[in-house]
Amino acid sequence: MTLRTPVKTRSKLPDVGTTIFTVIGQLSAEHNAINLSQGAPNFPCDPHLIAGVTRAMQANHNQYASMTGLRPLKERIAQKISELYRTDYDVDSEILITASASEGLYSAISGLVHPGDEVIYFEPSFDSYAPIVRLQGATPVAIKLTVPDFAVNWDEVRAAITPRTRMIIINTPHNPSGQVFSSADLEQLAAITRHTDIVILSDEVYEHVVFDGEPHHGMATHPQLAERSVIISSFGKTYHVTGWRVGYCVAPAELMDEICKVHQFLMFSADTPMQHAFADYMGDPQGWLSLAAFYQRKRDLLQTLLAESPFRLLPSAGSFFLLADYSHFSDESDSEMVKRLIIDCGVATIPLSAFYTDGTDNKLIRLSFAKDEATLRAGAQALCRVKPR
């Protein structure tokens, strides 16, 4: 029995309720469905990383870290970015360790966006962007990526910019489509934002998961964009420890100063023993240099296993995800299709409409290949049994 309160509430997010992710999670649990829905690995991380956390705890590194993070970890991050992307960040003033990439996103938007501002972002999108913007009293402006290639129409971006545009949110590699920015995209973005006060917030949590030998075209690879960008990344995605909730962001000092003002009151500091473990573990760059090949093998396996399925797979250039098109064999909504897959086939996926604020339905579902081989094989076998309607 729940408590009843006499307090009248006034919601800041009145249209935000139980998400499709929760609904799918509950339905999947009821039917013991194979999980190809969640973008989280179901395989263990490197035992050496766990041992590093244990050593840190045993060495009594169990109290608050410094507000911006452990210096040795920030030094590792600065070195990695310099070697990979040729941009140098000041360890003391331009790197922040956050309690998850999500906290980095919130701190950046909250610190840099004001009431009355407008923030451009691209749909389908990670579901937290627009609500965070709205919580600041600002207006999220959604621009839809083209389908089926999920590219940015830069003419639409130009047309959407107003004197109130304060920020553009980028996500590359992209969740949920698996597409990536090109060097041409960076040039377009640089041209659009040149001589403006627009901040780029670049969600690059899958920066090390770019396939087919292609480089990651992140904001730090472009000097002009680096000067106006806040870049968010994730240890959880890189090291298969999404539950540890540690990420980081880098930005020019003037921008970082405002982000830290929010971070210090939101979290103050990220998890201390995890920071020690990551600092030690980052001594070996193979941890991120080998990641693209690791996930490409999983992508290729799932593509091969689904070759005889009724679904048409869209290309995936990066991230943990593949999109599957079923429009040629069913008129069901994507939500209905996902529910049918859970109930009739015992496999859980995500409807792409969940990533649009207006519920746009392109008859596409998202599959996660951040799973062990047995799960991928079982999930693909179930999807191959799907009957047209």
N, C-alpha and C positions, 0 to 999 in steps of 0.2 A: 504494500500500500504506500502510495507516495504522499508527501506532505502537500498541503494546500496553503498557498501564501495569500495574505491580504494585500500584498503589494501589487500595484498595477505597473506593468512593464510597458516600455515603448521601445520596440526593436530598432536597432540600426540597420539590420539586414532582414526586413520583414518577409522577403521572398525566398530566403535561404532556409531550407528545411532539410529533411533526410535526403541525402544525395543518392544517385543511382548506384554509386559504389557501395554504399551501405546496404541497399536493397539487394544488389547482386551478391554481396558477401553473405548475407543472411540466407538467401535462396540457395547459394552454393553449399553452405554448411548443411542445410536441410537435405540436400540431394548428394552430399559427399562428392561434389563435382571436382574434376581435374582443374587445377588453377592455372589457366593461361591468361588471367585477367590482370593480376597485380604486377606492377612493375618493380618487383622486389625479388631477388634471388632466393631460391629454395635450397641452395647448396651452401656448404660452410665456407667461411673465409679461411685465410691462411692461419694455421695454428700459431705461427710465429707472431702474428699480430695480437692474438689473444694473450699469448705469453708476455708480450710487451705491456699490455694493460695490467696484467697480474703483477709484473715486476714493479710497475709504477705505483700500484696500490700498496704493495709490500714495502716500498721505499718511502711510504707515507706521503705520496703526492695526492692527497685526498682533500685538500682545501682549495679555496678559490685560486684560480689562475689570475694573472693580470687581466685587466678589462679587455684589452685588444687581443689577448692570446699569448701563448708561450713564444718567446723570441726565437728559440731554436726551430720551432715549427714554421714560424713566419719566414725565417731565413731559407728553409727548404723550399717553401712556396715561391719566394722571390727568385731563387736559383732556377727552379723548374720553368717558371714563366719566361725568364730571361733566355734560357737555353732553347725553349720550344718556339717562342713567339717574338723574341728580340725586343721586348719592352721591359724596362727596369722599373720596379716599384720600390719605394723607400720602405724598409722593414718597419720603422717606427711609426710612420704616419699614413701609410697607404695600404696596409694589409690588416684585415680584421678576421679573427676566428669567430665563427658564429655557432649557435646551438641549432644546427641544421641549416641547409640552404634556404628552407622556408623562412626561418627567422631572419636570414640575410635579406630575403626579398621584402619582408615586412619592414625591417629597419630602414632599408633604402627608400621604399615608397613613402613611409611615414616621415622620414627625415627630410625628404626633398620635394614632396608634393604637398601643396597647400589647398585650402578650400577655394573653389572656383577654378582651379586648374583643370586641364584636360590631359588624359593619358591615352595614347594610341597603343593598341596591342592587336595581336592577330589571332583569329579563330580559325580552326579549333585550337583551344588553348588549355594549359594547365588551369585548374579551376579556381585557384586562389587569387589570380591577378586582379580581376575586376572587383571582387569584394574588398580587397585591401585598399584599392583606390577609392572606393565608395566610402570606406571608413574614415578617410581623410577629408571628406566633404568635397571630393573632386569627382570628375566625370570620366568614366572609362569609355573610350571610343573604339569599338570593335571594327576591324577590317578583316573580311574573310579572305583566306588564302584561296587561290584558284584550285579547282578540283578537275582532274585527279592528281595533278603534279604538286599541289600544295606549295605553290610559289607565291611570292609577294608581288602584287601589282603596284609598282612604285608610283604610277600616275594617281592611283587612288590615295596613296599616302600623301602625296603632294596636295591633293585636293582636300584632304582631311585636316591639314595643319591650319591652325588659327593662331591669333595672338595669345590665346590661353593655353596652347599646347606646351606642356612642361616636360613631358617624358614620352619616350617610345620604348616599349618593352619588346625585346627580342628573345627568341628561344631557339638555339641551334647547338647541336642536333635537336630536332623538334619532337616533342611529345604532344600529340600522339602519332604524327604522320611518319616519323622516321626520316624526314627530309633535312637537308643541311643548307646553310648559306654558302654561296660561291663568292669568289673575289669580286665578281661583277655586282653582287648584292651589296657588298661592303662599299664599293664605289658609289652606288646609288644612294645608300644611307648617308655617306659622308657628304655628298653633294646636297642632299636635302637639308641636312642639319647645319651646314656651314654658315657661319655668321648668325647663328641663333643661340638662345640660351637653353635649348632642348637637351635634356640628359638622356643618354641611352642606358637602360637597365637590361643587361644581357644575361639571361639564364643559360649557363653553359655547363649544367651538371653532367651532361653526357659528352664533355669535350674530348675524352679519350676513347670514345666509341664511335669512330668514323671509319667507314668500310672501304674496301676495294683500293687500298693504297692512297686514298685521297687525304689531303691535310685538313685540319680543323681551321676554318676561317672564322676565328673568334675576334672580338673587338681589340684584343691586345696585339693582333697581327697587323693592325692598321694604325699608324701613329696618330692620325687626326681623330679617329674614333676613340682611341685609347684615352685621349685627353678629355673626353666628355662622357666616358662610360663607367658604370659600376658593373663589374663582372662577378657573377655568383657561380660558385662551384661546390662540389660535394664529395667528401671523403666516403660517404656511404655508398654512392654509386660506383666510385672507383675501386673500392676495396671490399665490396659485397657485405657491407655492414650498415644497411639502411636504418636499423634500429638503434644505432649508436648516436644518431642525430648530431653530427658535427659537420659543419661546412665552413666555407670562408668566402669573403669578398675582397676584391681589390678595386681601388679607385684613386683618382687624384686627391691629394691631401685636403683641398678645400671641400670636396664632396664628402670625403670620408669623415671629416670633422662633424658634419651634420648627421651622418649615419650613426656614428659612435654615440652621439647624444641620446638617440633613441635606444640603441643597443644597451647602454649602461643601465637604463631603467627597466628594460624589458627582460634581460637575462643577466646582466653584468658580465659574466664570463661563461664560456663553454666548458664542457666536462674536462676536468684536469687530467686524470689518468689516461683518457683517450688521446688527449693532445700529446702527452709524452710518448705514447706508443706510436702515433702517426709520425712524430718527428724522427724517431728511430727508424721506422719502417721506410720512410721516404729516402733513406740513404741509398736504397737500391732503385734506380729509375725503371727497372723492368716491371715494377708493379703497375705502372701506367703505360709503358711502351708496349707491353704485350697484350693490353686489354682489347684493342680493336680486333686482333686476330682471334682472341678467345671468343668474343661475342659473334664475330663473323662466322665462325664454325657453327655456332648455334643457329644463327639466321639461316645459313645454307642448309643445315639439317632439316629445319622446319619447312623450308621451301620445298625441299626434295620430298619430304614425307607427305606434303599436301598437294603434290603434283597431280594425283588422281582424285582429289576431292572436287566437289562442285564449285568451290570458291575460286575466284580470280584474285591472285595476290598482287598488290601494288609493290613497286620497288621500295626497299628500305636502304637508305644511304648512311644511316647512323641511328644511335639510341638502342633501346631494348625491344623495339616494336615493329610489327608488320601490320598493315591494314589489309583486310580481306573484303572483296566486293561480292555481294550475292544478288545484285539487282537483276541479273539475267535469269534467275531461277525462282525468285520469290518477290511478292509485293508487300511482305510483312514490314512493319517498321523495324528499325534496328533494335529497339528495346524489346519488341516482341520476338525477334529472331534470337536475341541473347537469352531471353527467358526459355525459349523452346530448346535451345542448345543445352541449357542447364538441366531442364526437366527430362527431355527425351534422350539426350546424348551423354549427359553427365560431364559436360565440359563448360567451364566458365570463361567468358570473354567480356569485352566492354563495348557498348554501343558508342559510335563516334558522336552521336547527337549530344551525349553527356558533356562534350567539350565545347558546345555552343550555348550562348546565353539564350538564344531563341529556339533551341532544340532542332536546328537544321538536320535533316535526315537525308544523307546521301547513300543509304543502303550499304554502309561500311561498318565493320566491326574491327576492334583493335585486339591483336594477339600479342602477348609478351613471350619472348623466347629467353628471358632471364631465368631459365629453369634447367634442372638436370636432364640428362638424355632420356631417362625413363619417363619423366613427365612429358617431355616433348613428343615422344613416341606414342604414349597413351593418349595425349590430347589430340594429336594428328589423326590417330586411328578413329577416335570418336568423331572428329569433324568429317572424315571421309565417309561416314555413315549417314550424313545429313541428306534428307530426301527433299527434292524440289516441291514447292507448293504453288 
